[in-house]
């Protein structure tokens, strides 16, 4: 049962990415995606949804908030959002964090955020100020737990040491860029810090910007806002990974995307990968990862192909 370390948050094996809400998925489609995701989540776990104040300039949060209110789902869903840089000069200064949290609470139509991230590191603001501002939100009951996204191993270590020294709320999780095509930055630098410090990992771009769905290949023209991002993985290594995914997917009767997500969810320190779909059909391709059990041999095959 996936649990974010240091919390009582028992979450789904898959975290639904809200970056598409109000972008590639309009409000009715977003609501349908959320309905389908909740239906697929075992009743013993909380459906886990990730958004940020900068997604659609707050529109993603608003859509999620309206859906939770309309469905009476706030107590069932674990909500993660982020204090984002936007056009701010010092995004993780105390005044900016306070203002960002209040905006997110309004957008989400809630009185608390379950997991609140520093979206990007801000080296222009002392860590002491950032962590004390987050701690104030926790003490006020507006935020349950705090986390970091896009931090280096060095800065993450400094932040955890600073929280320990000050006695403030510490980061319980990290959201890094990590998937079958993007491994060294996390595995070589961050993973040891995360394991040592007892953090949970919630990787974004879990499907390598859509590449691991298998639809972006050499010579293929795909109409998608993600096509350019996914194209960087096209090549010999990408072909090798897609072939391994296809082989494992055939053995289980699921999609390669579901296999890619399960491989990631099975990695040490990972709590739940974050992935999204812009239609209910796309999401349906991902959901079998919730029940999928890979053999050690299949995990090795995928790891070797992506090495």
ZAZAFI-368025 format. One record per atom (N, C-alpha, C): residue in three letters; x negated, z negated, y. Coordinates in pm, whole numbers, plus 50000, padded with zeros to 5 digits. Atoms other than C-alpha are relative to their C-alpha. Layout:
N
AlaXZY...
This chain:
307
Unk499155000049881Unk500005000050000Unk499115000050125Unk500884999349884Unk498325011450324Unk500374989450104Unk499795009949893Unk497914983550575Unk498855001450098Unk501074999749900Unk496004984950901Unk499314986449995Unk500705012850015Unk493304958250853Unk500184991150122Unk499875009549890Unk493724926951058Unk501374999850064Unk498644999749948Unk497434933651110Unk500994997749885Unk498975000650104Unk500734929750927Unk500765013249995Unk499364986949995Unk501504966850972Unk499795007549869Unk500034992250125Unk502314982550633Unk500585013750033Unk499594987049948Unk502455019350714Unk499995010749891Unk499964988650091Unk503165052450543Unk498605005949981Unk501304993750031Unk500245070750377Unk499675011450095Unk500164989249903Unk500775098350632Unk500514995050134Unk499555003249864Unk500965092751006Unk500465013150065Unk499474987849940Unk503205118251178Unk499485001650142Unk500564997349867Unk501465133651478Unk501095004750096Unk498984996549901Unk503715134651784Unk499505009650106Unk500554990749900Unk501455158851972Unk500865012550014Unk499174987849994Unk503915187051886Unk501324997850073Unk498705002749938Unk506955169352036Unk500015005050145Unk499924994749864Unk507955188552346Unk498975010850029Unk501014989349984Unk505105213452293Unk500405011649909Unk499594989350092Unk505525235451983Unk501314996749929Unk498705003950056Unk508615215951873Unk500874994850114Unk499115004849895Unk511525212452117Unk500674987049956Unk499455013350031Unk513575180352129Unk500854999749873Unk499235000450124Unk516125189251856Unk499125001549875Unk500914998250114Unk513335201251625Unk499194987349976Unk500775012650012Unk511305169751698Unk500854989349932Unk499105009950061Unk514315148251607Unk500175003049851Unk499864996150142Unk514745167951282Unk498744996549922Unk501275003650065Unk511045162851202Unk499954985049974Unk500035014550015Unk511345125451260Unk500994995449892Unk499015003450103Unk514525123451047Unk499445002749860Unk500544996150132Unk512825141850760Unk498864990749959Unk501145008850029Unk509705120150785Unk500474986249957Unk499465013250036Unk511705087750775Unk500625000549861Unk499374998650132Unk513695100350476Unk498975000049888Unk501044998750103Unk510445107350288Unk499164987449983Unk500845012050004Unk508825073650365Unk500634989449910Unk499445010550086Unk509265047150092Unk500544988350083Unk499335010549922Unk511565019050206Unk499134987650019Unk500885011749988Unk508784993350153Unk498965001850111Unk500994997149897Unk506655010150421Unk500685004050130Unk499474995849869Unk507125017150791Unk499555014250029Unk500414986749953Unk507185053450903Unk499094998150121Unk501065002149902Unk504095056451123Unk499905012650086Unk499994988449910Unk504195079251430Unk498974997850111Unk501085000749902Unk501305086651667Unk500295009350118Unk499844991849881Unk501635098752024Unk498974995550105Unk500925003849891Unk499825095252361Unk500675003350131Unk499364997449870Unk500735093852727Unk499705014250049Unk500354986849949Unk498955127252782Unk500675011449922Unk499344989350075Unk500915146552516Unk501255004550077Unk498884994949921Unk503205168352724Unk500234992050125Unk499905008349879Unk502475145553019Unk501134989749986Unk499005010350024Unk504665118552865Unk501235004849925Unk498794994550065Unk507255142052713Unk500084996049853Unk500015003950142Unk506195133952356Unk500544985949982Unk499515013850006Unk506725096852416Unk501504999350030Unk498585000249963Unk510095103452582Unk500885004649885Unk499214994850113Unk511325124052286Unk500054989849887Unk500035010350105Unk510205097352039Unk500894988150040Unk499185011249953Unk511825070152252Unk501485002949992Unk498584996250005Unk515135088852279Unk500505000249856Unk499624999350143Unk515175095051903Unk500154985949942Unk499915013750053Unk514435058351819Unk501254992950051Unk498825006549943Unk517175046752055Unk501285005649938Unk498804993750054Unk519735071851929Unk500234996149854Unk499895003050144Unk519005063651563Unk499944984949970Unk500165014350024Unk518485026151610Unk498814997249909Unk501145000450092Unk515045030451448Unk498804992150051Unk501215006149944Unk512715010351674Unk499384989749907Unk500555010650085Unk512374981251431Unk499445005349868Unk500494994450127Unk511675004351137Unk498675007350017Unk501154991149978Unk508985026551293Unk498824992550061Unk501225004849936Unk505375017051369Unk499555010850098Unk500314990549893Unk504545033551701Unk498594997850052Unk501335000249939Unk501015041851813Unk500015009450119Unk500204991049886Unk500295055652158Unk498684996450067Unk501355001349946Unk497265058252384Unk500005000250152Unk500294999249858Unk496045051552734Unk499015011650017Unk500784987549996Unk494745086552814Unk499325002150135Unk500734998049875Unk492295099153077Unk500795007450107Unk499294992149898Unk494435125853250Unk499085003050117Unk500794997549878Unk493225129353609Unk499424987150058Unk500415013149948Unk492175092753637Unk498484999250018Unk501455001549975Unk488805083953785Unk499394989749905Unk500475010550091Unk488435052153576Unk501134996649902Unk498815001150084Unk490965055953290Unk500174986849927Unk499875012750072Unk490145023053116Unk499734987950089Unk500055011549909Unk490025001353427Unk501284991949980Unk498845008750021Unk492444971953426Unk501275005550065Unk498774994949938Unk494884986953681Unk500555012449928Unk499554987850068Unk494995020453496Unk500624996749864Unk499445003850130Unk495575003953157Unk501374993750018Unk498705006549975Unk498374982353297Unk501075010450034Unk499044989849956Unk500045012253465Unk500375009349884Unk499764990950113Unk499655034353156Unk500924993549897Unk499185007150098Unk501165008052927Unk501454999250048Unk498635000949947Unk504185003453154Unk500715013549991Unk499404986650010Unk504765041253166Unk500405002949855Unk499724997350141Unk504535043552787Unk501184991849950Unk498875008550040Unk506925014352737Unk501325005950051Unk498784993649946Unk509465031452966Unk500345012749923Unk499764987350071Unk509035065252798Unk500544997649859Unk499635002950138Unk509385049852452Unk501274991549989Unk498785008349995Unk512385028652560Unk499864987849908Unk500275011650085Unk510844998152396Unk499344989150082Unk500675011049930Unk509464964152491Unk498624997149943Unk501345002150055Unk506354966552274Unk499485012549931Unk500724989150069Unk503804991252136Unk499274993549883Unk500625006250118Unk502594984251781Unk498485001549999Unk501444997350000Unk499155000351814Unk499685008050125Unk500284993749871Unk497725008852155Unk498515003350008Unk501374995150003Unk494585029952177Unk499415002350139Unk500794993749894Unk491895036652431Unk499775014349949Unk500004986350053Unk492255074552392Unk498595006049996Unk501414995749992Unk488685082652502Unk499214988750064Unk500865010049939Unk485795060252592Unk499885002850150Unk500174999049855Unk485295053652963Unk498784991850038Unk501255007249972Unk481705045053042Unk499874996250147Unk500045003949858Unk482515041253413Unk500624986150021Unk499375013149990Unk484395008853340Unk499334990349903Unk500625009650092Unk482734977653195Unk500934997049881Unk499215003150119Unk483864970452839Unk500764986850017Unk499355013049976Unk484664934952950Unk501365001950068Unk498764997749924Unk487274947753197Unk501065006649912Unk499064992950089Unk488854971552945Unk500614990649897Unk499525008650108Unk489084945752668Unk500864988550053Unk499175010649941Unk490454918652896Unk501375005550040Unk498714993849963Unk493134942753021Unk500865002149875Unk499254998550126Unk494124951152662Unk500494986449951Unk499645013450047Unk494114914152577Unk501214994450077Unk498845004449920Unk496524906752864Unk501295005849946Unk498804993550055Unk498964931852716Unk500414993749867Unk499715006550129Unk498664915452374Unk500614986250025Unk499515013549970Unk499154880552520Unk501425000450056Unk498674998649939Unk502214893052710Unk501045005249900Unk499084995050102Unk503724906852388Unk500395014650018Unk499674985949976Unk503764942352523Unk499295009349901Unk500784992550100Unk501184954152268Unk499704990649884Unk500285008750114Unk500764940951915Unk498515000349961Unk501414998650038Unk497294954851835Unk499385011250080Unk500714989749924Unk494634975452011Unk499005007349910Unk500874991550082Unk492445003551880Unk499245009650091Unk500834990649925Unk489915029651985Unk500115013949939Unk500024986150046Unk489835067451962Unk498825006950067Unk501134992249944Unk486855090652008Unk498874991350055Unk501145008349961Unk484275062652035Unk498815003349911Unk501214998650082Unk480675066651920Unk499754987049924Unk500325012150078Unk479255042251665Unk499414989250090Unk500675009649911Unk477145026151937Unk501024993050090Unk499035005849908Unk480015021052180Unk501054991749926Unk499045007750079Unk482385009351908Unk499424986349966Unk500695012750031Unk479844982951802Unk499964991050122Unk500065007849875Unk479394971952164Unk501374994250034Unk498645004649968Unk483174969452212Unk500404988449910Unk499645010750094Unk483614948151900Unk499214987350029Unk500845011649966Unk480714925451996Unk500494993450130Unk499515005149872Unk482114922052349Unk501294992149981Unk498745007050028Unk485574912452220Unk499734986649933Unk500375012450071Unk483964886651992Unk499474989750100Unk500625009049901Unk481964872052282Unk501044994450097Unk498995004249902Unk484964870752518Unk501194992849937Unk498845005850067Unk487464859352256Unk501295007550029Unk498814991849973Unk489814888152340Unk500445007149872Unk499534991650112Unk491884910052107Unk498945010749973Unk501014989950036Unk489524932951916Unk500685012449946Unk499484987850060Unk490014968751808Unk500154998249850Unk499775001450145Unk491564969151460Unk499865013349929Unk500034986750062Unk491355006651404Unk499255009850089Unk500684989249929Unk489555038351502Unk500675013149962Unk499454986650026Unk490975073351538Unk498905010350027Unk501064990249982Unk488145098051478Unk500455014049957Unk499814986350048Unk487995135751421Unk499345000749861Unk500535000850137Unk487625136851041Unk500935007449906Unk499244992650101Unk488745160550766Unk499005006849905Unk500894993350096Unk487345181850481Unk498985009150066Unk500934991149931Unk485705205250734Unk499144992850103Unk500735007849896Unk484485177950974Unk499634986649940Unk500355012450068Unk482595151450782Unk498814992450058Unk501215007649960Unk479095142850916Unk500184990350116Unk499875008749882Unk480125128551255Unk500594986549961Unk499425012750043Unk482225102351079Unk499194993649888Unk500625005950119Unk480495097550743Unk498564995450025Unk501415003549978Unk476925096550876Unk499804989550109Unk500225008849885Unk477465076151192Unk500994988350007Unk498985010149972Unk480755057551212Unk500424991949878Unk499385006450116Unk481735049150856Unk499414986349968Unk500635012950032Unk479205021250804Unk500444989150098Unk499565009749898Unk480185004151131Unk501434995649969Unk498595002650028Unk483865006851043Unk500164990949878Unk499915007950124Unk483374992950690Unk499494985850023Unk500625013049972Unk481124964750811Unk500924991150085Unk499185007549905Unk483554954751085Unk501464998649954Unk498665001650055Unk486684957750869Unk501095007050079Unk499014992249926Unk488454984451073Unk500705009949907Unk499304989350072Unk490995009950952Unk499825013250074Unk500204986949940Unk490635047151010Unk501285008249992Unk498814991449992Unk493435070451121Unk499535013550055Unk500664987849952Unk491825105051136Unk500985010150061Unk499184989349941Unk493235131751369Unk499435013749960Unk500334986550049Unk493105169451308Unk499714999549850Unk500235002150144Unk493435159550941Unk500015013049922Unk499964986850066Unk494155196050853Unk499095010050071Unk500974991449931Unk491265209651064Unk500715010350087Unk499244991749906Unk493605223151335Unk500845010549928Unk499144990950077Unk495705239651064Unk499255008649901Unk500784991450090Unk492835257050885Unk500254996749853Unk499885004150141Unk493345236750565Unk501385003049941Unk498734995250057Unk496905250150530Unk499775013149925Unk500344987650071Unk495195282250412Unk500495012650067Unk499464987649941Unk496905305950653Unk499045006850098Unk500994994049908Unk493885312050877Unk498805004749919Unk501114994450079Unk491485335350696Unk499415011950074Unk500664988549937Unk489045362850790Unk500935012149996Unk499194987949994Unk490955393550907Unk501504997650013Unk498565003149990Unk494315375350923Unk500344996750144Unk499505003349866Unk496215374851253Unk501204990749986Unk498905009650010Unk498385343551279Unk500454996350141Unk499455003749870Unk500685337451574Unk500194984950005Unk499915014549991Unk500045300951649Unk499104995150113Unk500865005649895Unk498735279951940Unk498714994149942Unk501185005950062Unk496255265651687Unk499015010449945Unk500804989750067Unk494835299051570Unk498545000150046Unk501384999449949Unk491785298651797Unk499184988149949Unk500705011950047Unk490845262751703Unk499685000949852Unk500204999250144Unk491265269651331Unk498965010649964Unk500884988750033Unk489185301851348Unk498544995949987Unk501415004250008Unk485925282151386Unk499594996649857Unk500325003850138Unk486185272351018Unk500005011949903Unk499974988250086Unk486575307850885Unk498575003849964Unk501344996450046Unk483545317450674Unk499784995549858Unk500305002850141Unk481795310650347Unk500384985849959Unk499675013950035Unk482145272750353Unk501514998050001Unk498545001049991Unk485765275350463Unk500675006149878Unk499444993450120Unk486505299750178Unk499844991149877Unk500295008650115Unk484905275649932Unk500994988249995Unk499075011349993Unk487065246650050Unk501425004449968Unk498644995150026Unk490265267250048Unk500195003449852Unk499914996950144Unk489505279049693Unk500164987249918Unk499905012850071Unk489005243149576Unk501384993750021Unk498665005449971Unk492225232249750Unk501065007349918Unk499024992050074Unk494135260849587Unk500004996449852Unk500115003550142Unk492825251449243Unk500694986549971Unk499395013350020Unk493855214849277Unk501515000650027Unk498584998749965Unk497165224349441Unk500795006149884Unk499334993650115Unk498055247149147Unk500214990049887Unk499915009850109Unk497355218948902Unk501134989950023Unk498975010049968Unk499845196249083Unk501335006250045Unk498784993649952Unk502395222049199Unk500364996150142Unk499785003549859Unk501935212749565Unk499215009850087Unk500764991449909Unk500435229249875Unk498564995150015Unk501395003949971Unk496745229549960Unk499944989950112Unk499985009449888Unk497645210950280Unk500264985849950Unk499715013450055Unk499105181850080Unk498784994549928Unk501215004350071Unk495935180749868Unk498934995750101Unk501005003449898Unk493705180750179Unk500294986450063Unk499615012949942Unk495655151450324Unk499774988649901Unk500195010650101Unk495525132149996Unk498514997049984Unk501465002250008Unk491735137249971Unk499564990950114Unk500415007849883Unk491395123150322Unk500524985649990Unk499415013350013Unk493755093950257Unk499254991549897Unk500725007150107Unk491675085049949Unk498584996150038Unk501385003249961Unk488405082450142Unk499874985350043Unk500205014149961Unk486915047550197Unk500284998150149Unk499665004449862Unk488195030450516Unk501215007250060Unk498874992749941Unk491005055950574Unk501324993149965Unk498665005950021Unk494475040550620Unk501025011249983Unk499054988850006Unk496475072150693Unk499515011350089Unk500334988649915Unk495575107050813Unk501185003650090Unk498964995749906Unk497495120751112Unk500165015149989Unk499734985750008Unk499155154651072Unk501415002650053Unk498704996649942Unk502085172951227Unk500435013849950Unk499464986850027Unk504325202751167Unk500915003750114Unk499114996149889Unk506205223251424Unk501395004049951Unk498674997650057Unk509125228651186Unk500184990749880Unk499735008550116Unk510815208750910Unk499385006249875Unk500614993150115Unk509545235250664Unk498514997149992Unk501445003250000Unk505945229550771Unk499774985649958Unk500155014250037Unk506375191950741Unk500254998249850Unk499695001150143Unk507905196150394Unk498805003649913Unk501214996450076Unk504635212350281Unk498994988649993Unk500965011149992Unk502745180650378Unk500454987749922Unk499455012750051Unk505055153650242Unk499654996949854Unk500385003650137Unk504095156949871Unk498724991649991Unk501215008450003Unk500805139849966Unk500344985349979Unk499625014150011Unk502765107149972Unk499994995249855Unk499935003850142Unk503165107349591Unk498865005849918Unk501034992650074Unk500125128149498Unk498884990649953Unk501125007850055Unk497485112349271Unk498955009949952Unk501114991250040Unk494175131249250Unk499134993049899Unk500975005750094Unk491755126148963Unk498664998850070Unk501365001149944Unk488165115749034Unk499325013650001Unk500624986850012Unk487115150248918Unk500505009350111Unk499454991549891Unk489455167349166Unk499474995950136Unk500575004549872Unk488225145749452Unk498565004750014Unk501414995349998Unk484625154449356Unk499925014850029Unk499974985549980Unk485465191549343Unk500175003150149Unk499734997849858Unk486825189949699Unk498824995450086Unk501145005349924Unk483945168549829Unk498815009449988Unk501154990950022Unk481355192149675Unk500225013150074Unk499714987349934Unk483075223149811Unk499804998950150Unk500085001549855Unk483075208850162Unk498654994550047Unk501305006049963Unk479565194150152Unk499175009750083
